[in-house]
Amino acid sequence: MLVTLDTTRADRIGAYGYDKAHTETIDKLAAAGLRFQNAFSPLPLTIPAHATLMTGLLPYHHQIRSNGDNVLDPKFTTLAEHLHDAGYATAASVAAFVTTRQWGFNQGFDAYYDSMPEDDDKKDKNYWHTERSGDLVVDDALNWLAAQPEDKPVFLWVHLYDAHAPYRPPEPYASENKERPYDGELAFVDDQVQRVVDAFAGRRVLWALVGDHGEGLGDHEELTHGLFNYNSTQHVPFILSGQGITPGVYEKPVSTADLTPTLLHTLGLPVPEGLDGKPQPGDEDVPYAETYQLADRFKIAPHRMVVQGTLKLIDTPRPELYDLTTDPGERTNLADARPDDVKRLKQLLADKNATPPNGKGITMDADTQAQLAALGYTSPTIGAVDYDQLKDPKDFTEFFRKLAALESGAKAHTPQETLALVDEAVKLKPDAFELRMRRVNLLVRMNRLDEARDYVHDLTRTCATDEPDCQSFGNDPRVWATLATMAVREGQPEQALEYAQKSLAFDPKGAPAQEIEVQSLFQLKRTDEALGKATKYCEENPLNYGVSALLGQYWLGKQDFKKAEQYLRVAVSGPTPRRAARSQLALLAIGAGARPDAYKLLEAEVKDFPGNIMARRLLSRLYGEDQRWLDQRPQAEAIARGLPKEPDAHRQLGQCLFNLGDYVGARKTVDIALKLAPEDPDILLLHANLLAKEGKKDEGYVIYQKANAMNEARVREAAKKGGTIIQLDPTTGKPIGNQTESTPTQPAPTAPGPSPAPKQP
């Protein structure tokens, strides 16, 4: 039983000496088991840290160096795969987008519960923020466990994300920890661990609880995590308990890379050669950690660290050396006083041969990059980085204080106050591209679009004269790509094309700019040019998700279904599938009679993109045709909310409620539809059925006759024109189907006279 505790500092767990903790369950497991007192995460970000936990490899070997820069390659064998091959039933239940199967963490699992909650009311949903609370995670895990035979060995992984910012513990944990919401989150997490303990009562269990990384909480001017390698983010809980474990405390430093080999060894399974981690306890380890966020985001020298015995080296231009026994908070730098120790630990670091990132991770499309930018992150600096030329982080203490102020006030500050803080930070670090783009995003959210565009234009020329250290951003392709994105948002394809091509002049392989260039060419009716460039880009990079989506949509419109499917399959294969690509694949699946595939595609699409009305309408239609009224209802409700002025959206919801027997709800909805379109025959037919149900059969029959006559006239008119009645999707202007738009096929109750049943598909 593996529990990964996201964003959990060791020094906030009772077993590690925190007297204000409410972590009784974790503490009991630690007391009955083996506590690694000095365990270190290799990187303070969730995706790379979990990749290390699951493979026993350090980031420079599994090649995930940041959140979103790569996917766990299938060539690396995971802990789950080892156990599955040994005969274990395997399952995982995870809590956040950053541990979903998109990142390769489902390798080796029979069941993988990673459905994130939908939020229809949240505009511009950012899936990088999506998470679900620990009680829901544990619900899925325990439901799976209950279905397994007790004589079958199982491996279950539960990922608990609640301690991650923002800290909003539920009651009573919030009230019990009013001044310490982070502690309240950990108390809630501890109670979820207790539920798992209770579920395993009476069984032989090997328990592993480990943090993926910690949290700054203001230490060293860092509120959250990612920038530094101080103990606040690297020192994590690591506890083994139960079957095969000799209780005790192990003081020597270990790495979370040791988890996989330690578990395999404890279970008597072979430990593969070539792992960075070692079976513990007993194997002398020199834990390594890194983070290149400072370099990638702010052009500041990165943090890298090693620990030997009680000494820890953080290798920066001016090295930092700490004695973790006497100075666990890392306040007294001993580097000048102990140069021999610095030299020795530097050699240990060099022996790791930890090459820096090469920038060859996955290709993010424009949508994914926009999502990251909304969180305050941007893609790494374009081009080679000479890390030796970057300045020491200790030269930017005031700058980091401004960053912390930005983070702490994200909810409390008005946009104008946040803008002022960004400007103050930019003055301290004029070449911080990320902050410049955060300023642009703020201006856009404040609807100051002209000002945002002018600001980016200024960046392409030069920086202000009072910022002598600031280089011109005019040769940075990301600036031009940002302008191109803004032009797309404002419906200006000619400008978007111009900016995208300027971006490509500096970075010809920039996927976001390629996508905007092709999209703009299509919009400008320069179809041959768009096809030529799109085909070339996809030949150069077969995983160009955004351009593949555009080609798939084009060939679908041309009814070349084979080509359309080829490109759409690529578009949905990335870590963040392209919006609408799954809807278009679903259309192909419906045409091929593969209804289960269509359901799967559409259900995934509306989960990730709740605002995709086209997908919801297709899914609602399928549910209706299969008489799955309960499943249809939330889709129909979402469509009516999304299209409040479209009569047929309310009519469809009304029909669904009618089929469910909710005549009161149907009446409210149909009345809305009648106000919007009092002479629509389809709405009138449903209105007639409702009147009959309400005991007004005579009135209903009159309306039925009127609607029926209108429908017959409509069919005759269509026949004269040699066509059929086609319902258009209001979001795209394209036909929803090739016949008259239908409601579900279940017969409606009759009004007096001929039955006004719903139309047939």
N, C-alpha and C positions, 0 to 999 in steps of 0.2 A: 504494500500500500504506500504509494508515493504522494505526498502533498507538497506542492511548490507554493511557497508563501511569497507572493509578488510584493516588491517594494517594502521588505521587512528588514529593519535593522536588528542586529543581534542584541544591541544594548537596550532594546525596548521589550525584551522577553524576560519574564520572571526568572527562568532558569539561568539566564546570563547576568543576573544581578540587579535587575530593574525592580525596585521595591514598589512602584506604583502600577505595575502590570496587573492585568486581569487575564492571564494566559494559563489558567490552572490546568487545562487538559494537556497543552504542549509541555508544561512544566512536569506533569506526572509522567509523560512518556520519556522526557529527558532523565528524570530521576530513576526510572526503571531501566534505562538504556544507556547508550554511549553518546555523550555530548562532545562534539568537536568545538573546543573553546575558541579556536582561532581559525575559522574557515573564511575563505575569501572568494568573492565572485570575480570572474575574469573580465567583466565589462558591465557597466551600470545601465544597461538597457535590456528590455525584456526578451526580444527575439534572439539576439546573439547569446545572451546568458542562458536561455533555455536550450538553445542548440548545443551548447557545451554540456549542460546537464544530461541531455539525452544521448550524446555521442562519446563523451570522454575526451573530446578534442577542444583545443583552445581556438579562439576566433581566427587567428591567422592560418589555421589549418582547415576549419570548416568554412571559412571565407564569408562569414556574416559578421560585418564589422560595425553595423549600425542598424537601427530599426528601419526595415524596408529596403535595404540595399541589396539583399539577396534572399534566396529561398534555400532551405536545407536540401542539399543535393541527395537524390536517392542512392548515390554511390556510397554514402556514409551509412553504416548500419546502426540503427538506434537501439536503445535499451528494450523498447517494446518488440522490436524484431528479434532480438536475441531470445527474449522470453517466449514469444510466440513460437519460435522454432523449437523451443524446449517443451512445448505442449501446454503452455498457459493460454487461457482465455484472456483477452486483453481489451481494456476499454479506457477511455479518457473522457473527462468532462472539464471543459476549460471556460474561462470567465471573460476573455477579452479578445478583441479583433486581432491583437498581436500574438495570440496563440492559436488562432484558427488554422484550419487545414491548408489555407492559402500559402502558409509559410513552410509546409512540408512536415509539420509535427504529427500528422496522422499516420506516418509510416509505421507499420507493424501492429496497428490497432484494429481489432474486429469491429469495435463500435467507437465512434468519435462524436461526442456531443459538443457542438460549437455554435449552435444557432444563437445569434445575438438578438436582443429584443428590438422590435420595430417601434418607431416613434413617428407616427403620422403627423403629429402636430409640430414637429421640429423641421423648420425650413433649412434647406442647404445642409442636409444631414452629413456629418463628417464621420465616416465609419472608423477612422483611427481612434475616435473617442468611445466607440461602442463597447459596452461591458454588461455583464449581468451579475447580480449579487450572489454571494456565496451560498445562500440557502437554495437558490435555483440550480446552481452547479451541483450541489450535494444531492438534491432531489433526483437529478438525472443519474448520478453515479449510483445511488442506492437502489433506484428502480432497476438498473442493469444488474446490480449485484444480486438482487432478490430473485432474478430469473436464472441465475447460474446454479448448476448442481453443486452441492456442498463438497462432493468428492473431486471436483474439478479444480486444479490450481488456477488461480486468477492473478492477474496484474492489473491494478486499477490506479490511474493517475487522476488526481483532483488538483486543479489550479485555482487558487483563491486570490482575487485581484483587489479586494475591497480596500486594502491599506493604501492603494494608489491615490494620488491627488485627483480631484478634490476630496477632502476628508468630510464625508457626510454620513456618519454612522446612524443607523435606525435607532428608534427608541427601544428599550430604555438606555441603550449604550451611549447615546448622545447626552442625555441628562446626567448620567453617572460620570461622564468625562467632559464636563462643560468646557474646561480650559485646555483639554488635551484631546481634540477630535481624532488625531492619529491613533492614540491609545484606544479610543472607543472603537475604531475600525478593527484593531487587532483583537479586542475583546469579542467582537462579533465573529471574527474569523475563528477564534478559539472555540466558540460554541458550535460552529459548523464542523470543526475537527471532532468535537465530542460526539456529534451525530454519527460520524463515520466510525468512531471507536465503538459506539453502541451497536452499530450494524454488524460489526465483526466479532461481537462478544461470543466467547466459546470456541473461536477458531484459532488455528495456528497462523500468526501473522508476523511478517517482517515489516516494520514501519520505517519509513524514511521521510523526514520533514526537512526541507531545505529552502532557504531564501534565494531568489534569483539575483537580487541586488537590494541595496538599502535605500535610504532617503536622506537628503541633506538636512531638512528641518532647520535651515538657517546656519548650520555649521559651515565655516569657511566660505561664507557669502553665497551658499547654494541652498535654495529652498527645496528643490526636488532632486533630480539626479541626471546624470549624463555627461556633465562637464569634467568632473574631477575623479581622482582615484583615492580620495581620503576614506578613512574607515567608515564614515557615516554612510557611504554608498557601497563600500566593498566588503565590510565585515558583516557576515550574515549568519543566521542560525543554521546548524547542520546537526541533525539528531537521528540516530538509528536506535530502534527499540524493538523488543519482541524476540521472535524466533531466531536463534543463532547468534544473539548479541550478548556479549559480556558487559555488564554495566560498568560505567566509569566515566572519567573525564580525560580527554586527550588534549594536551596543551600545545603540542607542536603544530605549526601552521600546515593547513591543508587547503586544497582548492576544491571548488564545486565540480571541477573536471574529474575529481576522484569518485563522484557518485556512482556512475555506471560501472566502472571496474570493481568498486567496493561491493556493490549489490551482487554482481555476477559471482564474485569470489565467495561471498557469504552464502550464496545459494548453491555453491558447488558446481557452478557452470564455468566453462572455459572463458578466460579473459583474453580478448584478441590482442595480438601484438600491434605496436604502433600507436597506441593511445597515449595522449599526454597525461591523462589521469592515472593514478596508481591505487591499488587496493589499500585501504586504510582500516585500522591504524597500523603503524609500524614501518611504513615506507617513507623515508625522509623526502620531504617535498619542498620545493621552492615555488610557492604560488606566484603566478604572473597575472597582471591585469593591465588593461589599456583602455583609453578612450581618445578618439581622434576628433571628438565633437568641437573642441576649441579651435582646432586647425580648420576643419571643414566649414564651420559656421562663422568664425570670427578672425581667422588668420592669426591665431595665437598658438604658441607651441603646445603640443598635446601632452597629456599625462600618460606615463607608463610606469609600472611599479613591479617590484619583486619583494618578497618577504623571506628572510632566513632567520630562524631562531626568534629572537625578540626584536630584531631590527628590520625596518621597512625603508626602502629607497623609492622615492618618486623621482624619476629621471626627467628633469626639465633643464633648460640652459643653466640655471643655477640650482643644482640638485638639492633635494630635501631628504633628510635622514631623521627617522624617528625611532625612539625606543618605546615599543608599544606596551611594555610592562609598566614603566613609570609615567608614560605620556600617551595614554590611549586616545586622547582627543587631538593628538598631533599638533601641539601648540609650540613646541620648542624644537627648532631645526638644528640638528647636531652636525650638519654636513661640514661646516668649517672646522669644528673641533675634532672631528674624527675622519680625516681624509682617507686613511687606509681602509676603513670600513666602506666608504663611498666607492673607492676604487674596486674593492672586492665584489661588492654587490653589482656594480656596473658591469663587471665581467660576467657575473651570473646572468645578468639581463642579456648581454651580448650572446652568451651561449645558447639562449633560447632561439636565436635566429628568427626573431619575430618580425618578419617583413611588414612594412606599412601597407595600408590599403592601396590597391592599384586602380580603383575607380571602375572596375569591370564587373560590377554587379548587374542586377536585372535592369532592364530598360523601363523606366516609369513613363506612363503616358501623361498627357496634359492634365487629366482629371485627378490622377493620383498625386501629381506634384502640387496641384492646387489645394488638395486636401491637406497635405503636409504644410504648405505655406500658411494655411489658415491656423495651424497649430503653432506657428512661429518658427517652423523649420524650413530650410530650403535645401535644394540639392547641393552636394559638395562643390567646392570651388572647381571651376573648369580648368583642365590642364594640370600639368605636373606641379606638385607642391614641394618646395625645398624646405623641409621641416627644420633643417639646421639654421635657416635664416629667420625663423619666426621668433618673436620676442617671448620672454618668460611670462607665464600667467601672473606671477607676483607683481608685475609692473602694472596690472590692470585691476587692482583691488576696488577702486571706486567705480569702475565700469561694471564689475560683477555686482556691486551693491545696487546699481541702477537696474540691472537685470533682475535681481531679487525683488526690488520694489515693483517692477512690472509684473512679476509672477504673483506676488502677494496681493496686489491690488487688481488682479484681472477681473474680479467680480464687483469689487467695491467702487472702482474708479469709473467715472463717466468716460465715454470715448475721447472727449476733449482732454481730460486729465491724463489718460493713457498716452495720447498723442504728445503731450508735453514731456512725459517721461521718456518716450522714445527719442524725442529730439535731444534731450539731455544726454542720453546714452550715445547717440550718434556723434555728438560733439566730442565725446571721450574716445570713440573708435570710429572715425569717419569712413573707414574702408569696410565696415561691417555690413555686407550686402544683405544679410538676413534682416537686420533692423531697418534698413532702407525699404525692404519689401514689406515689412510689418507696417511701416508708415503708410505705404500704398494701400495695403489691405484695410487699414483703419479709415483712410479717406474714402475708400469705396463703400465701406459699411455705413459711413456717415453721409453717403450720397453726394459726396463732393468729387464727382467723377472727373470734371475738368481739371481740378486742382491735382488730383492723383496722376492724371495723364501728363500734365505739365511737369510735375515733379520727376516722373520717370524720364521724360524728354530731357530735362536738365541733367540727369545722371548720364545720359548718352554723350553729353558735350564735355562738361567738366564739373568739378565740385566748387562750392563757394570759395571765394578768395581767402576767407578767414579759416579755411581748413587746409593748411599747407601740406599735411601728410596724406591727404585723400587723393588717390589716383582717379583718373577718369574711368567711368564705368562703360564708356562707349564701345569698348572692345570686349565686353562681357556678354556672351550670347543670352544669358538669362534675363538681362535687362530688356533686350529686344523681344524675347519670348514673352515677357510680362506685358509689354505694350501690345503684342499680337493677341494675347489672351483678352486684354481689355477691349480691343477692337472687336473681337468675336462677341464678347458680352454685349456690346453696344450695337451689334448688327451691322458692322462696317467691313465687309469682306475684302474690299480693295486695300484698306489700310492694314487689315490683318495679314494679307498676303505680303505686303511690302515689309512689314516688321518681321514676319516669320522668315522671309528670305534674307533679311539682314542678320538675323540670328544664325541662320544656317551658313552664312558666309564665314562666321567665326567658329562654328561647331557644326560641320556638315552632317554629323550623325545624331544631332539633337532630336530625339523622338518627339517631344512636345511641339517643336517648331515644324517638323515634318508633317505632323498630323494637322496642324493649323493651315499649313501651306496647301495640302491636298484638299482639306475641307473648303478652304476659300476658293480654290480653283473650281471645284464642283459648283459652289454657289454662284460663281461668276459665269457659269455655263461654258467654261473652258475644259470641256470633258476629256478630250483626247490628251491634253497636257496633264490633267489630274490623274488619268489612268496610267500614263507613262511614268510619272514620278512615283505614284503609289506602288506600282508593280516593281519598280527599281528599288524602292526603299524596303519592300518586303523580301525581295531577293537578297539584299544586303544583310537584312536582319529579320529572319523568319519569325521572331517573337516581337515584332513591332505591333503591339496590341491595338493601338489607336488607329493606325493606318489600315490594319486588317479589318477593323470594324467598319471603316468607311467603304472599303472595297466590298465587304460582305453585303452592306446595305445597298450599294450600287447594283451588284449582280442580282440581288433579290428583286430589285425593281425591274430589272431586265428579264426576270424569270429564268435566269440561268442558275438553277437551284444547286447544281453540283459545285460551281465556283463559289456561289454564295455560302454554302455550308463550309467549304474549305477555309474561307477567310474568317467566317464567324466562329468556327471552332478555335482558331487562334485567339480571337478577340476575347473569348471567355476563359482562356487557359491561364491567364496571368493571375498574380496574387490579388488583383483588384479588377475583376471582369468589367468590361466596358458597358456603360449604361446602354440599355435597349438591345444589346447584341443577343442576350438570351431570349428576349421577346421575339426577335426575328428568327432565331433558331427554333423557337416553339412553333412559329407559323409553319416552318418546314416540317417539323415533326407531326403537326396536325395533318398537313397534306399527305404525309407518308403513312398515316394511320398509326403513328407511334404516340398514342395519347398519354401513356405513363411518362414518357420522356418530356412531353409538352408540360405536363403538370409540374414535374421536377424543375424544369427550367424556369417556368413562370413563378413558382413559389419562391425559388432562390432570388429571382429578379426583384420581386416586390419586397422581400426581406431587406435586400441591400439598398434598393432605391424605392422607398415608399411613395415617392411622388411620381413614379412612372405610371400615368393613368392608362396608357395603351396596354401595358402589361396587366394591370388590374382588370381592364375590360375583357381582355382575352381570357384571363383566369376565371373571372366571374361568369363568362359565357360557358366555359367548359363545365364549371360546377353546376350551372343551371341545366345544361343539357343532360348531365348525369344525375340530376335531381338531388344534388348534394346541397340542399338549401342552407343548412347550418354553416357549411364552409363558404357558401356564396355570400352570406350576409355581411361579414366584415369587409369583403371586397366591394360590395355594392355600397356600403356605407361610406367607405373611403372615396369612392368615385363621386358620390353625391356631395361630399365635403369639398372635394377638389374641383368640381364643376358645378358650383351652386346655382349658376344661371342657365344650365342646360336642362331643359325639361325631361329629355329622355333618361338622363342620369337618375332623376328622382322617380321616373316611371319604373326603371329597372329595380331600384331599391323597393319601391312599393310592391312590385310583382313578387319579389323574393319574400317580403314580409307576409304577403297574402298567401303564398305557398306554405309558409310556416304556420299559418293560422293566426298570425298577429294582426288582426283586422284593425285594431286601434292604431297601431304603428303605421300600418299601410295607409289608413285614412289620412294621417298627418302628412305623410309623404306625398300621396296623390294630390292632396289639396295644394301643396306647393307646386307640383307639376301643372295642375290646372290653371293656377294663376299665371304661370309662365307661358303656357300654350293651351288656351281654353278650347281650341278647335283641332287639336291633335287627335286623330281617330284611335291611335293605340292607347293614349292616356284615357280617352273616353271609354274604351272597352273595359279597361281595368276599373275605372270609376263605376261603370254599370255593374260589374261583378260585386264590387264592394257594397253598392246600394242594395243589391239583392241580399247580401249577407247581413246588412243592417235592417232588414225587414221592409225595405222600400222597393218591392219588386216592380210595381207599376212604373215608378219613376225610372228605375234601372232599365226596364224594357224599352222605354222611349229613347233613352240615351243609347242603348245598345243598337236600336234600329238606325239611329242617326250615324253612329260610328261605323256600322257595317256598310251603310250606303257610301260613306266617305271612303272607306277602304276599297270597295268595289270600283269606285270612280278612279281611285289612284292606280289600281291595277290596270284598268282599261287605258288610262293615259300612258302608263309605262309601256303597255303593249303596242300602242300606236307609234311610240318612238322606237320600238324594236329593242327595248332594254328591260332591265329589271331594277327594282328599287334597291339601292345600295346605301347602307348606313355608313357614314364617314366618321372616322375618329376625329373629334374636335381638336385634339392636340397635334395631329399630323396631317389632317386633310386627306388621309388615305382610307380606302375601304377597310372595314373591319372583317368583312367576309364577302363571299361571292353570291349571297342570296339576301333576301330581306332580313333585316335584323330581327332576331328572335328573342322571345322570352322562354323560360323553361317550359317543358312539354307536359308537365302534369296538368290534367284538365282542371279548369276552374269551375266552381259551382255555377249552376245555371241560373240565369235570370228567366223570367217568363218568356216563352217562345224559344226559338233556336238558341243553342248554347253558345254564348260568347266566349269560347275557350281561347286561351292564349294562342298567338300565332305559332306556327310550326317552324322549326329551324329550316 
